[in-house]
Amino acid sequence: MLQSKLFTKTTKEAPADEQSLNAQLLTRAGFVHKTMAGVYTFLPLGLRVLRKIEDIIREEMDKVGQEMLMPSLAPEINWEISGRKDTLSVLFAAKAANDLSTKTNNSSYILNPTHEEIITPIAQKYGLSYKDLPFAIYQIQTKFRNEARPKSGLLRGREFGMKDLYSFHTDEKDLRRFYEEMKDSYTEVFNRLGIGHDTYITIASGGDFTKDYSHEFQTECVTGEDEVHICDECHLGINKEVLAKQSSCPACGNKKLRMIKASEVGNIFPLNTKFSQAFNYYYTDLKGQPQIVYMGSYGIGPSRLLGVIAEKFADSKGLVWPKAIAPFKVHLLSLQKDKEAEAIYQKLTKAGVEVLFDDRDLGAGEKFADADLIGCPYRLVVSAKTLDQDSVELKERTETKSTLVKISQIIKELK
């Protein structure tokens, strides 16, 4: 992409109404635009990163389930059946405009913050026999939650993207088997995103769904909003609220725990029979008898992940994207050598290398600053000095020193 044609522009100053580092940097670099508190537009650069995160999640979820797409809008009755209409404080309720104007009460809706109330009656139509179970269905869809204080940028929004997977089982034993498999699936997602080493499976309370623990996936981050205590004996995290009930690791008994700041990037819940009972969802067993279905719920927020990764890897100069999800692999800068840089741009593009080509009529300092702010993994500089040696200057975003690479060797060097 030619940077001169890029829809957005960078800014030197952070927006005055943003407190979080992720929102400040993503706004300055032209990745997102704040539409209102807790609601962001993903601009072209931000959307490229978001889609790559979603693609990695989708590839791993396809190994364990089938993708579908449920609506954002739901009838209020579904939430009345589950009993959560009056107990979930973050619900957004909505009415049709014609109902508002006529003061009728015929159409009441919920903007879904999660989709258990939608998937359960759908699954009930197809998973009727023990032969149909187990199965898992997932989606990547927009969620809505009426957060009281959405001041953490992409980390806590009122509208956000979520991958939610739901599993259905004949009994608790099979649910637990799949639940453990999902821990491995999530670990692989975070490994591929470049945060696996610093992401901990973390024991959390079961909330409304189970008397036992649920699990969060917490990524260590100095600006994180959560306090997690790490057991280095088994690489396990313990949420602060769980640790208040006991002083040692629930898995191995280790009492030497260390505290870290972290941000939640995923969670999994054994729903057990909460929703299947509410919707009267039973299957027919081998003997022809009705049995209650067991369920699990597994969430990852792609938009939240984008914010966490932006915040975790940022330095004093700007964003630093892992190679797997960077908007472009290479940021190519022309220092008054546009013709020669254009030839290199075409060569890289033809070879399948994603390139953002800074062809703008600006000084070197401004181009370097923008490259650091945007945070692509590699920066290539074409100048009279480099061309005298039939080379370009190559620098990784995370390194302080650059090297000269022959033009004929660029693709080999990058791959």
C-alpha positions as a printed NumPy array, in Angstrom:
array([[  0.   ,   0.   ,   0.   ],
       [  1.168,   3.516,  -0.786],
       [  1.212,   5.564,   2.389],
       [  0.321,   8.674,   0.401],
       [ -2.987,   6.973,  -0.422],
       [ -3.648,   5.689,   3.089],
       [ -7.   ,   6.967,   4.35 ],
       [ -5.604,   7.936,   7.769],
       [ -2.734,  10.065,   9.033],
       [ -0.658,   9.92 ,  12.181],
       [ -0.759,  12.573,  14.9  ],
       [  1.941,  13.685,  17.326],
       [ -0.318,  14.319,  20.3  ],
       [ -2.427,  11.749,  22.11 ],
       [ -6.158,  12.532,  22.343],
       [ -6.957,  14.381,  25.548],
       [ -9.923,  12.146,  26.404],
       [ -7.996,   8.859,  26.289],
       [ -6.411,   7.541,  29.483],
       [ -5.217,   4.109,  28.365],
       [ -1.952,   3.575,  26.535],
       [ -3.51 ,   1.278,  23.906],
       [ -6.125,   3.859,  22.901],
       [ -3.587,   6.69 ,  22.838],
       [ -1.132,   4.859,  20.582],
       [ -3.716,   3.215,  18.322],
       [ -5.418,   6.575,  17.792],
       [ -2.176,   8.462,  17.156],
       [ -1.007,   5.827,  14.669],
       [ -4.328,   5.831,  12.791],
       [ -5.514,   2.325,  13.718],
       [ -8.762,   3.262,  15.49 ],
       [-11.108,   6.206,  15.886],
       [-13.153,   6.763,  19.035],
       [-16.796,   7.155,  18.048],
       [-17.96 ,   7.548,  21.65 ],
       [-16.994,   6.224,  25.085],
       [-16.336,   2.494,  24.775],
       [-17.044,   2.367,  21.023],
       [-14.301,   2.431,  18.381],
       [-14.121,   2.396,  14.598],
       [-11.389,   0.158,  13.186],
       [ -9.612,   2.144,  10.487],
       [ -7.756,   0.408,   7.607],
       [ -4.552,  -0.292,   9.564],
       [ -6.448,  -1.453,  12.637],
       [ -8.753,  -3.654,  10.597],
       [ -5.784,  -5.409,   8.986],
       [ -4.461,  -6.337,  12.441],
       [ -7.906,  -7.341,  13.725],
       [ -8.538,  -9.63 ,  10.733],
       [ -5.187, -11.376,  11.23 ],
       [ -6.002, -12.006,  14.891],
       [ -9.401, -13.364,  13.882],
       [ -7.853, -15.591,  11.209],
       [ -5.511, -17.224,  13.735],
       [ -8.38 , -17.772,  16.162],
       [-10.587, -19.149,  13.384],
       [ -7.93 , -21.614,  12.191],
       [ -7.573, -23.068,  15.691],
       [-11.318, -23.129,  16.411],
       [-12.004, -24.926,  13.12 ],
       [-10.062, -27.851,  14.582],
       [-12.581, -28.293,  17.401],
       [-15.876, -26.86 ,  16.16 ],
       [-17.943, -25.471,  13.296],
       [-18.38 , -21.762,  12.594],
       [-21.745, -20.055,  12.361],
       [-23.014, -16.508,  12.841],
       [-25.742, -15.539,  15.278],
       [-27.546, -12.182,  15.377],
       [-26.564,  -9.283,  17.581],
       [-30.242,  -8.547,  18.309],
       [-32.293, -10.991,  20.386],
       [-35.892, -11.19 ,  21.595],
       [-36.227, -10.232,  25.234],
       [-38.103, -13.462,  25.953],
       [-34.929, -15.544,  25.585],
       [-33.335, -13.605,  28.414],
       [-36.452, -13.947,  30.53 ],
       [-36.341, -17.719,  30.061],
       [-32.715, -17.901,  31.218],
       [-33.434, -15.637,  34.175],
       [-30.679, -13.199,  33.261],
       [-32.803, -10.299,  32.028],
       [-32.997,  -8.739,  35.484],
       [-29.704, -10.016,  36.909],
       [-27.123,  -9.067,  34.278],
       [-26.321,  -5.412,  34.912],
       [-24.562,  -4.755,  31.586],
       [-27.532,  -5.524,  29.336],
       [-28.476,  -3.089,  26.589],
       [-32.242,  -3.141,  25.989],
       [-33.742,  -1.754,  22.767],
       [-37.117,  -0.944,  21.232],
       [-38.173,  -0.39 ,  17.641],
       [-38.597,   3.272,  16.656],
       [-42.263,   2.806,  15.754],
       [-42.945,   1.366,  19.214],
       [-41.304,   4.382,  20.818],
       [-43.361,   6.809,  18.753],
       [-46.665,   5.05 ,  19.447],
       [-45.857,   4.268,  23.093],
       [-46.657,   0.607,  22.563],
       [-44.746,  -2.236,  24.124],
       [-44.92 ,  -4.831,  21.373],
       [-41.22 ,  -5.183,  20.507],
       [-38.558,  -5.503,  23.184],
       [-35.045,  -6.63 ,  22.318],
       [-31.651,  -7.261,  23.857],
       [-28.33 ,  -6.388,  22.239],
       [-26.482,  -9.584,  23.072],
       [-23.542,  -9.315,  25.489],
       [-23.081, -13.068,  25.046],
       [-25.003, -15.759,  23.148],
       [-25.958, -18.624,  25.461],
       [-29.596, -17.515,  25.199],
       [-29.431, -17.755,  21.407],
       [-27.357, -20.886,  20.809],
       [-29.173, -23.133,  23.3  ],
       [-32.587, -23.177,  21.551],
       [-30.822, -23.481,  18.18 ],
       [-28.767, -26.47 ,  19.333],
       [-31.927, -27.98 ,  20.8  ],
       [-33.361, -28.36 ,  17.295],
       [-30.445, -30.415,  15.987],
       [-28.683, -32.186,  18.865],
       [-31.554, -34.47 ,  19.89 ],
       [-29.89 , -37.865,  20.308],
       [-26.829, -39.208,  22.104],
       [-25.551, -39.945,  18.586],
       [-25.488, -36.194,  17.845],
       [-23.348, -35.393,  20.889],
       [-20.833, -34.004,  21.574],
       [-20.572, -31.046,  19.208],
       [-19.198, -27.515,  19.336],
       [-20.281, -24.35 ,  17.538],
       [-18.486, -21.005,  17.463],
       [-18.799, -17.55 ,  15.984],
       [-16.899, -14.262,  15.778],
       [-19.515, -11.603,  16.419],
       [-20.064,  -8.162,  17.912],
       [-21.086,  -8.001,  21.576],
       [-22.652,  -5.138,  23.545],
       [-22.166,  -4.488,  27.262],
       [-23.213,  -1.396,  29.147],
       [-19.932,  -0.881,  30.975],
       [-20.252,   1.871,  33.56 ],
       [-16.732,   3.276,  33.101],
       [-15.29 ,   2.353,  29.694],
       [-11.944,   4.125,  30.118],
       [ -9.534,   1.354,  29.136],
       [ -9.645,   1.786,  25.376],
       [-10.107,  -1.546,  23.606],
       [ -9.707,  -3.466,  26.857],
       [-13.18 ,  -2.655,  28.17 ],
       [-15.67 ,  -1.463,  25.598],
       [-19.411,  -1.163,  25.22 ],
       [-19.204,  -2.652,  21.722],
       [-16.49 ,  -5.177,  20.921],
       [-15.634,  -8.281,  18.933],
       [-15.822, -11.703,  20.552],
       [-15.138, -15.273,  19.509],
       [-17.516, -17.403,  21.549],
       [-17.623, -21.178,  21.256],
       [-20.259, -23.373,  22.897],
       [-19.964, -27.111,  23.448],
       [-22.718, -29.665,  24.129],
       [-22.231, -33.002,  25.906],
       [-24.009, -36.081,  27.22 ],
       [-22.559, -35.745,  30.725],
       [-20.191, -33.791,  32.944],
       [-17.308, -36.185,  32.297],
       [-17.361, -35.5  ,  28.564],
       [-17.705, -31.764,  29.189],
       [-14.579, -31.875,  31.381],
       [-12.686, -33.78 ,  28.685],
       [-13.479, -31.148,  26.066],
       [-12.844, -28.348,  28.562],
       [ -9.257, -29.556,  28.99 ],
       [ -8.823, -29.786,  25.207],
       [ -9.918, -26.167,  24.895],
       [ -7.149, -25.112,  27.263],
       [ -4.685, -26.538,  24.747],
       [ -6.482, -24.877,  21.825],
       [ -6.353, -21.495,  23.528],
       [ -2.698, -21.959,  24.409],
       [ -1.939, -22.553,  20.723],
       [ -3.838, -19.393,  19.744],
       [ -1.793, -17.291,  22.144],
       [  1.446, -18.95 ,  21.071],
       [  0.718, -18.007,  17.461],
       [ -0.145, -14.448,  18.463],
       [  3.26 , -14.063,  20.092],
       [  2.076, -13.831,  23.719],
       [  2.051, -17.504,  24.717],
       [  5.133, -17.352,  26.933],
       [  3.612, -14.598,  29.073],
       [  0.03 , -15.89 ,  29.127],
       [ -1.099, -17.968,  32.1  ],
       [ -4.07 , -20.253,  32.538],
       [ -5.556, -18.631,  35.617],
       [ -7.971, -20.11 ,  38.13 ],
       [-10.971, -17.835,  38.68 ],
       [-14.298, -18.168,  40.452],
       [-17.052, -20.073,  38.682],
       [-19.466, -17.155,  38.858],
       [-23.093, -18.092,  38.243],
       [-22.31 , -21.193,  36.214],
       [-20.495, -23.663,  38.426],
       [-19.655, -24.326,  42.063],
       [-16.085, -25.006,  40.987],
       [-13.513, -22.803,  39.28 ],
       [-13.598, -21.354,  35.809],
       [-10.426, -20.331,  34.004],
       [ -9.125, -17.085,  32.587],
       [ -6.15 , -16.602,  30.298],
       [ -4.13 , -13.706,  31.648],
       [ -1.273, -12.055,  29.753],
       [  1.427, -10.374,  31.798],
       [  1.489,  -6.654,  31.071],
       [  2.919,  -3.864,  33.227],
       [ -0.163,  -1.735,  32.543],
       [ -2.592,  -4.621,  33.127],
       [ -5.735,  -4.009,  35.151],
       [ -5.746,  -7.406,  36.934],
       [ -3.656,  -8.779,  39.777],
       [ -2.651, -12.4  ,  39.231],
       [ -0.502, -14.586,  41.476],
       [  1.758, -16.997,  39.606],
       [  2.844, -20.446,  40.693],
       [  6.142, -21.059,  38.904],
       [  6.031, -24.738,  39.859],
       [  3.162, -25.432,  37.446],
       [  2.996, -22.219,  35.357],
       [ -0.473, -21.542,  36.736],
       [ -2.099, -18.259,  37.636],
       [ -4.5  , -17.671,  40.506],
       [ -6.92 , -14.777,  40.369],
       [ -6.798, -12.392,  43.33 ],
       [-10.377, -13.228,  44.314],
       [ -9.573, -16.946,  44.509],
       [ -6.381, -16.36 ,  46.475],
       [ -8.413, -14.495,  49.088],
       [ -9.963, -17.857,  50.002],
       [ -6.679, -19.761,  50.267],
       [ -2.979, -18.931,  50.483],
       [ -1.44 , -21.557,  48.205],
       [ -1.671, -22.851,  44.644],
       [ -4.842, -24.995,  44.296],
       [ -3.03 , -27.32 ,  41.88 ],
       [  0.201, -28.17 ,  43.716],
       [  0.036, -26.479,  47.127],
       [  3.009, -24.193,  46.451],
       [  2.876, -21.171,  48.786],
       [  5.659, -19.191,  47.09 ],
       [  3.58 , -17.257,  44.59 ],
       [  4.605, -14.07 ,  42.801],
       [  2.243, -11.288,  41.864],
       [  2.072,  -9.828,  38.357],
       [ -0.074,  -7.252,  36.593],
       [ -1.958,  -8.827,  33.73 ],
       [ -4.765,  -8.376,  31.219],
       [ -7.392, -11.017,  30.538],
       [ -7.385, -12.251,  26.921],
       [ -9.728, -15.233,  27.189],
       [-11.96 , -17.236,  29.513],
       [-13.653, -20.627,  29.639],
       [-16.651, -21.703,  31.721],
       [-18.209, -25.107,  32.421],
       [-21.838, -23.989,  32.092],
       [-22.999, -27.44 ,  33.158],
       [-26.835, -27.529,  32.964],
       [-27.74 , -23.896,  33.734],
       [-29.011, -23.064,  30.234],
       [-30.144, -26.529,  29.155],
       [-32.431, -26.635,  32.197],
       [-33.755, -23.14 ,  31.502],
       [-34.613, -24.031,  27.899],
       [-35.663, -27.602,  28.732],
       [-32.931, -29.056,  26.503],
       [-32.725, -32.836,  26.827],
       [-31.332, -35.512,  24.532],
       [-32.46 , -39.132,  24.16 ],
       [-29.954, -41.667,  25.508],
       [-29.21 , -45.225,  24.313],
       [-32.173, -46.577,  26.289],
       [-34.564, -44.023,  24.842],
       [-34.662, -41.986,  28.057],
       [-34.396, -38.171,  28.239],
       [-31.168, -36.826,  29.742],
       [-30.104, -33.236,  30.405],
       [-27.434, -31.741,  28.117],
       [-24.218, -30.372,  29.602],
       [-22.708, -27.211,  28.112],
       [-19.481, -25.222,  28.098],
       [-18.661, -21.665,  27.004],
       [-15.298, -20.45 ,  25.691],
       [-14.511, -16.819,  24.832],
       [-11.673, -14.855,  23.259],
       [-11.96 , -11.158,  22.405],
       [-10.104, -10.337,  19.149],
       [-10.529,  -6.575,  19.583],
       [ -9.464,  -6.781,  23.219],
       [ -6.446,  -8.853,  22.17 ],
       [ -5.471,  -6.118,  19.733],
       [ -5.506,  -3.608,  22.585],
       [ -3.6  ,  -5.864,  24.984],
       [ -0.884,  -6.648,  22.429],
       [ -0.581,  -2.978,  21.484],
       [ -0.112,  -2.07 ,  25.14 ],
       [  2.152,  -4.989,  26.083],
       [  4.77 ,  -4.534,  23.375],
       [  4.727,  -0.746,  22.984],
       [  7.89 ,   1.231,  23.666],
       [  8.672,   4.921,  24.012],
       [  8.5  ,   5.399,  20.229],
       [  5.194,   3.692,  19.504],
       [  3.619,   0.355,  18.627],
       [  5.591,  -2.88 ,  18.178],
       [  3.57 ,  -5.578,  16.409],
       [  4.394,  -9.317,  16.502],
       [  5.136, -10.534,  12.977],
       [  2.033, -12.746,  12.778],
       [ -0.444,  -9.874,  13.128],
       [  1.41 ,  -6.735,  11.988],
       [ -0.572,  -4.617,   9.492],
       [  2.365,  -4.937,   7.082],
       [  5.552,  -6.94 ,   7.367],
       [  7.7  ,  -4.145,   5.918],
       [  7.586,  -0.372,   6.11 ],
       [  9.508,   0.884,   3.089],
       [ 10.802,   4.462,   3.295],
       [ 11.98 ,   6.469,   0.336],
       [ 14.359,   9.329,   1.111],
       [ 14.024,  11.296,  -2.125],
       [ 14.546,   8.175,  -4.213],
       [ 10.96 ,   7.364,  -5.125],
       [ 11.684,   5.761,  -8.511],
       [ 14.178,   3.28 ,  -7.111],
       [ 12.035,   2.639,  -4.025],
       [  9.008,   2.032,  -6.247],
       [ 10.907,  -0.731,  -8.074],
       [ 11.749,  -2.378,  -4.741],
       [  8.129,  -2.003,  -3.614],
       [  6.907,  -3.772,  -6.744],
       [  9.495,  -6.508,  -6.329],
       [  8.486,  -7.198,  -2.719],
       [  4.779,  -7.073,  -3.48 ],
       [  5.175,  -9.518,  -6.368],
       [  6.979, -11.875,  -3.984],
       [  4.011, -11.793,  -1.6  ],
       [  5.586,  -9.526,   1.017],
       [  3.121,  -7.094,   2.624],
       [  4.595,  -3.6  ,   2.27 ],
       [  3.548,  -0.14 ,   3.411],
       [  5.484,   2.185,   1.093],
       [  6.08 ,   5.676,   2.492],
       [  6.204,   7.628,  -0.75 ],
       [  5.129,  10.909,   0.875],
       [  6.977,  14.164,   0.27 ],
       [  8.216,  14.508,   3.851],
       [ 11.556,  14.744,   5.626],
       [ 13.471,  11.712,   6.883],
       [ 12.825,  12.502,  10.551],
       [  9.056,  12.552,  10.114],
       [  9.092,   9.318,   8.129],
       [ 11.248,   7.554,  10.734],
       [  8.984,   8.743,  13.552],
       [  5.867,   7.502,  11.761],
       [  7.471,   4.139,  11.033],
       [  8.284,   3.688,  14.73 ],
       [  4.782,   4.773,  15.751],
       [  3.012,   2.392,  13.332],
       [  5.274,  -0.462,  14.421],
       [  5.748,  -2.812,  11.434],
       [  8.338,  -5.561,  12.138],
       [ 10.857,  -4.366,   9.496],
       [ 11.872,  -0.977,   8.168],
       [ 13.611,  -0.642,   4.798],
       [ 15.19 ,   2.685,   3.871],
       [ 16.13 ,   3.616,   0.299],
       [ 18.441,   6.616,  -0.015],
       [ 21.261,   7.914,  -2.18 ],
       [ 23.711,   6.541,   0.38 ],
       [ 22.272,   3.005,   0.291],
       [ 21.907,   2.988,  -3.499],
       [ 25.598,   3.854,  -3.886],
       [ 26.218,   0.391,  -2.47 ],
       [ 23.361,  -1.228,  -4.405],
       [ 21.679,  -1.804,  -1.035],
       [ 18.893,  -0.814,   1.309],
       [ 19.037,  -0.195,   5.049],
       [ 17.216,  -2.93 ,   6.985],
       [ 16.204,  -2.533,  10.612],
       [ 13.951,  -4.624,  12.826],
       [ 11.509,  -2.62 ,  14.924],
       [ 12.79 ,  -4.218,  18.131],
       [ 16.486,  -3.604,  17.34 ],
       [ 18.542,  -0.432,  17.697],
       [ 21.009,  -1.089,  14.883],
       [ 20.408,  -1.407,  11.14 ],
       [ 22.293,  -3.311,   8.459],
       [ 22.867,  -2.835,   4.746],
       [ 21.33 ,  -5.541,   2.562],
       [ 21.945,  -5.912,  -1.151],
       [ 18.812,  -5.208,  -3.158],
       [ 19.127,  -8.624,  -4.78 ],
       [ 19.028, -10.267,  -1.319],
       [ 16.108,  -8.382,   0.265],
       [ 13.467, -11.072,  -0.241],
       [ 15.781, -13.821,   0.964],
       [ 16.684, -11.771,   4.031],
       [ 13.037, -11.067,   4.909],
       [ 11.945, -14.66 ,   4.478]])
